[in-house]
Amino acid sequence: MLAVLALAGCTAPAEEEAATPTATATSTPASTPTPGPIGPLDLPEGQAAAVTWTDQIGAPEPQTVRLVGEPLSIRLAVACDTADAEVTVEIEGLMTSGSKCLYNEGITRGDPNEGNGASMQISVDQDARIVVTTVPADARWSGTVSTGPRTVPAPG
């Protein structure tokens, strides 16, 4: 509706001006707000973050973190505001999870704090190397690697 009102004020050029190239009215992304950053993700209930990335552009350097607890979870939110994007988080030797977003100008970003993820019902107590890859290299995303509380089996 706003675009229609803005175009109603335009007039056609006079015939002598018609040979001169002029800017034409087209729909622009100005009608949709520029997407803001992707906020921190909500953790699965009862879990604590081992590592968190918030509004990251591209892949960080691989890092080693201490993972203790169960289950082991990866949660990701990927923005595809201008192009397809994919982010993969690998916890070497344990699990890999990824999230892919397909660009469509007719679809706007949903709740940026939800994301999607994967969990493994395993108990961990180890150092683990985490490697993140992004396609394209400047993909925008947020993510977490988290674990639940460590449970100790009852004496049997």
Order of alpha helices (4+ residues) and beta strands (2+ residues): alpha-beta-beta-beta-beta-beta-beta-beta-beta
